[in-house]
Amino acid sequence: MKKQTPQSRIVYFAILGVALAFLSAAYGPTATVAQVATPTPTSTVADTSLQIGSTNGILTLAIIITLIIIIPILWNLPFWVKDNQRESQF
């Protein structure tokens, strides 16, 4: 049997991907043309425990994510510098 070249594999996968895209578009959920207008239910009791426009939780989460990313980089930076200096000597 003849061995396939990488280009032929790419063509096969591209054809398969396009076929799957068309099938999912053809048999996927269809949008309704006319929708019935229903009122949105609203609660009668307002939750006043939260301050409107408060970003305290967002700021805290952003600081935690930043520290999770920055601390390992700063921790490993001396080792990376040593490795680069050792590689440049050879």
Secondary structure, 3 states (H helix, E strand, C coil): CCCCCHHHHHHHHHHHHHHHHHHHHHHCCCCCCCCCCCCCCCCCCCCCCCCCCCCHHHHHHHHHHHHHHHHHHHHHHHHHHHHHHHHHHC
